[in-house]
Amino acid sequence: MSWKNKKVLVTGAGGFIGSHLAERLVKEGADVRAFVRYNSGGSWGWLDHSVLKKQMHITSGDVRDREGVHEAMKGVHTVFHLAALVGIPYSYASPASYVRTNVEGTLNVMQCALEAGVKKVVHTSTSEVYGTARTPKIKETHVLRGQSPYSASKIAADKIAEAFHLSFGLPVATVRPFNTYGPRQSARAVIPTIMTQVLTRSKVELGYLDSLRDFNYVADTVEGFILAALKSGAVGEVINIGSGRTISIGDLAKMIFKISGKKIKVVENKTRLRPVMSEVRRLCADNTHAKKILGWEPRTRLEKGLEETFFWVEGNLKYYRSGYYAV
């Protein structure tokens, strides 16, 4: 399928992955409707800084508002649903807001897509729905475990998407990214957290250093979304998007120190530790399904992706609050 002149809706288009996806779709020739969260300052998130923003139809709203979603969905061929609250620590403090945005918001998207006759919905999951891995690599059939209010809300959202496919025949593909990183990511995530501290301080404060994560560069994650929309075999499927490799947070920090050329001390900060039963100790994708269904596999080596991200963060420190623990 060619994207040329196809009308697509990207919810959460002002965010980290959403902004990269919206730009990629513009480059592919799509007629992009970018749905960003309304705020009184009129900001479009990262799209404020996009050189392609004038080639998008940007609309402000809130996925919790069914009428606003319904209006944005009119005439749309494909929906990429990325709008969500994503910070895990904040979900301990405000779990109800995660239910309203991630669960009720997803319900609104699915209902409106069904009513609008949308041809394909690509729904965004997260590797956090698996909890701590019970196998070396996680298949899509791995048990789901809500180890944080955030992950519980995403499990519920995934099941709503599944229900609309099975109950009403809505053509939904669920993409389950592992730890995506790259330019524009907020400091609530570990890689920009390390980088901003390296660039502004003499020490780096982190939580658990032995937790293992599967990091995937944002351009590769976006490619997974694009392919999930294009491939008919993705309908009704849940598909992991991950590298299939892990690295500990401690070793990740060392890689970033090497890129920076600095000798930095790492300090464990107790305020950054999640509750013991809530911390996910290991996440590593089995991406066999993605290779089979989508023909997808990661192209960017971690070392290369980290270099590109570090130099972007270094040139854009004004968007970060140095020393502030973002939740």
C-alpha positions as CSV (number, residue, x, y, z in Angstrom):
1,M,0.0,0.0,0.0
2,S,1.2,3.5,-0.8
3,W,0.7,6.2,1.8
4,K,0.4,8.9,-0.8
5,N,-2.7,11.0,0.0
6,K,-3.9,8.4,2.6
7,K,-5.5,10.3,5.5
8,V,-3.9,9.0,8.7
9,L,-4.5,10.1,12.4
10,V,-1.7,9.9,14.9
11,T,-2.9,10.3,18.5
12,G,-0.1,11.4,20.9
13,A,1.6,13.1,17.9
14,G,3.3,15.7,20.1
15,G,5.2,13.1,22.1
16,F,8.5,11.4,21.6
17,I,7.6,8.5,19.4
18,G,4.5,10.1,18.0
19,S,6.3,13.1,16.6
20,H,8.9,10.9,14.8
21,L,6.1,8.7,13.4
22,A,4.1,11.8,12.2
23,E,7.2,13.1,10.4
24,R,7.9,9.7,8.8
25,L,4.3,9.5,7.5
26,V,4.6,13.0,6.0
27,K,7.8,11.9,4.2
28,E,5.9,8.9,2.9
29,G,3.3,11.1,1.3
30,A,0.5,10.6,3.8
31,D,-2.1,13.2,4.6
32,V,-1.3,13.4,8.4
33,R,-3.7,14.6,11.0
34,A,-1.7,15.0,14.2
35,F,-3.8,14.8,17.4
36,V,-2.0,16.5,20.3
37,R,-3.2,17.1,23.8
38,Y,-4.8,20.4,24.4
39,N,-3.1,22.8,26.8
40,S,-3.7,26.5,27.5
41,G,-0.3,27.5,26.2
42,G,-1.2,26.2,22.7
43,S,1.9,24.0,22.6
44,W,2.0,21.1,20.1
45,G,4.8,19.3,22.1
46,W,7.7,18.2,19.9
47,L,5.8,19.2,16.8
48,D,6.4,22.8,17.7
49,H,10.0,22.3,16.6
50,S,9.3,20.1,13.6
51,V,10.4,21.4,10.2
52,L,7.5,19.4,8.8
53,K,4.7,20.8,11.0
54,K,3.3,22.9,8.2
55,Q,2.7,19.7,6.2
56,M,0.5,18.3,8.9
57,H,-3.0,19.1,10.0
58,I,-2.5,19.5,13.8
59,T,-5.5,19.4,16.0
60,S,-5.6,19.8,19.8
61,G,-7.9,17.7,22.0
62,D,-7.9,14.9,24.6
63,V,-8.4,11.2,24.0
64,R,-10.6,11.2,27.2
65,D,-13.1,13.4,25.3
66,R,-15.1,11.1,23.0
67,E,-16.5,13.9,20.9
68,G,-13.1,15.4,20.2
69,V,-11.8,12.0,19.1
70,H,-14.9,11.4,16.9
71,E,-14.3,14.7,15.1
72,A,-10.6,14.0,14.6
73,M,-11.4,10.5,13.1
74,K,-13.7,11.7,10.3
75,G,-12.5,10.5,6.9
76,V,-9.4,8.7,8.3
77,H,-8.0,5.6,6.6
78,T,-5.5,4.5,9.3
79,V,-5.2,5.4,13.0
80,F,-2.0,5.1,14.9
81,H,-2.9,5.3,18.6
82,L,0.0,6.4,20.8
83,A,-1.6,8.9,23.2
84,A,-1.0,7.8,26.7
85,L,0.3,8.7,30.2
86,V,3.6,6.8,30.3
87,G,5.6,7.7,33.4
88,I,5.7,4.7,35.8
89,P,6.7,6.6,39.0
90,Y,3.8,9.1,38.6
91,S,1.4,6.2,38.2
92,Y,2.0,5.4,41.9
93,A,0.8,8.9,42.8
94,S,-2.1,9.3,40.4
95,P,-3.3,5.9,39.2
96,A,-6.8,7.2,38.3
97,S,-5.4,9.5,35.7
98,Y,-3.8,6.5,34.0
99,V,-7.1,4.7,33.9
100,R,-8.9,7.7,32.4
101,T,-6.3,8.4,29.7
102,N,-4.9,4.9,28.9
103,V,-8.1,2.8,29.4
104,E,-11.0,5.2,28.7
105,G,-9.0,7.0,26.1
106,T,-8.3,3.8,24.2
107,L,-12.0,2.9,24.5
108,N,-12.9,6.2,22.8
109,V,-10.4,5.6,20.0
110,M,-11.7,2.1,19.3
111,Q,-15.3,3.1,19.4
112,C,-14.8,6.1,17.1
113,A,-12.6,4.1,14.7
114,L,-15.4,1.5,14.4
115,E,-18.0,4.1,13.8
116,A,-15.9,5.9,11.3
117,G,-15.1,2.8,9.3
118,V,-11.4,3.1,9.7
119,K,-9.4,0.5,7.7
120,K,-6.7,-0.1,10.2
121,V,-5.9,0.8,13.8
122,V,-2.3,0.4,15.1
123,H,-2.6,0.3,18.9
124,T,0.5,1.0,21.1
125,S,1.3,-1.4,23.9
126,T,4.4,-1.6,26.1
127,S,6.8,-4.3,27.2
128,E,6.0,-3.2,30.8
129,V,2.8,-5.3,30.5
130,Y,4.9,-8.5,30.9
131,G,6.3,-7.6,34.3
132,T,9.6,-9.2,35.2
133,A,10.4,-11.9,32.6
134,R,9.8,-15.5,33.4
135,T,11.8,-16.7,30.3
136,P,15.1,-15.4,28.9
137,K,13.3,-13.8,26.0
138,I,9.7,-12.7,26.1
139,K,7.2,-14.0,23.5
140,E,3.9,-12.3,22.9
141,T,2.2,-15.3,24.7
142,H,4.1,-14.5,28.0
143,V,1.9,-13.9,31.0
144,L,0.8,-10.3,31.6
145,R,1.4,-8.9,35.0
146,G,0.5,-5.4,36.3
147,Q,3.6,-4.5,38.3
148,S,2.7,-0.8,38.3
149,P,-0.6,1.1,37.9
150,Y,0.9,2.2,34.5
151,S,1.4,-1.3,33.3
152,A,-2.0,-2.4,34.6
153,S,-3.7,0.4,32.6
154,K,-1.9,-0.6,29.5
155,I,-2.9,-4.3,29.9
156,A,-6.5,-3.0,30.1
157,A,-6.0,-0.9,27.0
158,D,-4.5,-3.8,25.1
159,K,-7.5,-6.0,26.0
160,I,-10.0,-3.3,24.9
161,A,-8.2,-3.2,21.5
162,E,-8.3,-7.0,21.4
163,A,-12.0,-7.0,22.3
164,F,-12.9,-4.6,19.5
165,H,-11.2,-6.8,17.0
166,L,-12.8,-10.0,18.2
167,S,-16.2,-8.6,19.0
168,F,-16.7,-6.1,16.2
169,G,-14.2,-7.0,13.6
170,L,-12.2,-3.8,13.9
171,P,-8.9,-4.3,12.1
172,V,-6.5,-3.7,15.0
173,A,-2.8,-4.5,15.2
174,T,-1.1,-4.1,18.5
175,V,2.6,-3.0,18.5
176,R,4.4,-3.7,21.8
177,P,7.6,-1.7,21.8
178,F,10.4,-2.5,24.3
179,N,12.5,0.4,25.6
180,T,12.6,3.0,22.8
181,Y,15.2,5.7,23.0
182,G,16.4,8.5,20.8
183,P,16.2,12.3,20.3
184,R,13.3,14.1,22.0
185,Q,12.8,11.6,24.7
186,S,12.0,13.2,28.1
187,A,14.2,12.8,31.1
188,R,11.6,10.6,32.8
189,A,13.4,7.8,30.8
190,V,16.7,6.4,31.9
191,I,18.9,7.3,28.8
192,P,18.2,11.0,28.8
193,T,18.3,11.0,32.6
194,I,21.9,9.7,32.4
195,M,22.9,12.0,29.6
196,T,21.6,15.2,31.1
197,Q,23.4,14.5,34.3
198,V,26.6,13.6,32.5
199,L,26.5,16.9,30.7
200,T,25.8,19.1,33.7
201,R,27.0,17.3,36.9
202,S,30.0,15.5,38.4
203,K,27.9,12.5,39.4
204,V,25.0,10.5,38.1
205,E,22.1,9.5,40.4
206,L,20.1,6.4,39.4
207,G,17.9,3.7,40.8
208,Y,18.5,0.0,40.3
209,L,21.7,-0.5,38.4
210,D,21.3,-4.3,37.7
211,S,18.0,-4.2,36.0
212,L,18.2,-5.4,32.4
213,R,16.5,-3.7,29.5
214,D,16.1,-4.2,25.7
215,F,16.7,-0.8,24.0
216,N,15.5,0.0,20.5
217,Y,16.3,3.2,18.6
218,V,13.2,5.4,17.8
219,A,13.6,5.2,14.0
220,D,13.5,1.4,14.2
221,T,10.4,1.5,16.5
222,V,8.7,3.8,14.0
223,E,9.5,1.4,11.2
224,G,7.7,-1.3,13.2
225,F,4.6,0.9,13.4
226,I,4.6,1.6,9.7
227,L,5.0,-2.1,8.8
228,A,2.2,-3.0,11.2
229,A,-0.1,-0.7,9.3
230,L,0.9,-2.0,5.9
231,K,0.9,-5.8,6.6
232,S,-2.5,-7.5,6.5
233,G,-1.1,-10.3,8.5
234,A,-0.7,-8.0,11.5
235,V,-4.4,-7.6,12.0
236,G,-5.5,-9.3,15.3
237,E,-1.8,-9.8,16.3
238,V,0.3,-8.5,19.1
239,I,3.8,-7.9,17.9
240,N,7.0,-7.2,20.0
241,I,9.3,-4.5,18.7
242,G,12.6,-5.0,20.4
243,S,16.2,-5.8,19.7
244,G,16.4,-9.2,21.4
245,R,19.4,-8.0,23.4
246,T,19.7,-6.7,27.0
247,I,22.1,-4.5,28.9
248,S,22.1,-3.6,32.6
249,I,21.4,0.0,33.6
250,G,24.9,0.1,35.1
251,D,26.6,-1.0,31.9
252,L,24.4,1.4,29.9
253,A,25.7,4.3,32.0
254,K,29.3,3.2,31.3
255,M,28.6,3.2,27.5
256,I,27.3,6.8,27.8
257,F,30.3,7.9,29.9
258,K,32.6,6.6,27.2
259,I,30.7,8.6,24.5
260,S,31.0,11.7,26.7
261,G,34.7,11.3,27.3
262,K,34.1,11.9,31.0
263,K,34.8,10.0,34.2
264,I,31.6,10.1,36.2
265,K,30.7,8.6,39.5
266,V,27.4,6.7,39.8
267,V,25.4,7.0,43.0
268,E,22.3,5.0,43.9
269,N,19.6,7.4,44.9
270,K,16.8,5.8,47.0
271,T,14.2,8.3,45.8
272,R,14.7,6.8,42.3
273,L,14.1,3.3,43.4
274,R,10.7,1.8,42.6
275,P,8.9,-0.4,45.2
276,V,10.7,-3.8,45.2
277,M,7.7,-5.8,44.0
278,S,7.0,-3.2,41.3
279,E,10.5,-3.0,39.7
280,V,10.8,-5.0,36.5
281,R,14.1,-6.7,36.7
282,R,14.5,-8.0,33.1
283,L,12.9,-7.3,29.8
284,C,14.2,-8.9,26.6
285,A,12.1,-9.2,23.4
286,D,11.7,-12.4,21.4
287,N,11.2,-10.6,18.1
288,T,10.6,-13.7,16.0
289,H,7.0,-12.7,15.4
290,A,8.0,-9.3,14.1
291,K,10.4,-10.8,11.7
292,K,7.8,-13.3,10.5
293,I,4.7,-11.1,10.3
294,L,6.3,-7.7,9.4
295,G,9.7,-8.6,8.0
296,W,11.0,-6.2,10.8
297,E,14.3,-6.3,12.6
298,P,16.3,-3.5,14.2
299,R,18.9,-1.7,12.1
300,T,20.6,0.6,14.6
301,R,23.3,-0.7,16.9
302,L,23.0,0.5,20.5
303,E,26.4,2.2,20.3
304,K,25.4,4.2,17.2
305,G,22.0,5.1,18.5
306,L,23.4,6.3,21.8
307,E,25.9,8.5,20.1
308,E,23.2,10.2,18.0
309,T,21.0,10.6,21.0
310,F,23.9,12.0,23.2
311,F,24.8,14.7,20.6
312,W,21.2,15.6,20.2
313,V,20.7,16.0,24.0
314,E,23.9,18.0,24.2
315,G,22.6,20.4,21.7
316,N,19.2,20.6,23.2
317,L,19.8,20.9,27.0
318,K,17.5,23.9,27.1
319,Y,14.5,21.4,27.0
320,Y,15.7,19.7,30.1
321,R,15.8,20.7,33.8
322,S,19.2,19.7,35.0
323,G,19.3,17.8,38.3
324,Y,15.5,17.5,38.5
325,Y,14.1,13.9,38.9
326,A,11.4,13.7,36.3
327,V,8.7,11.1,37.1
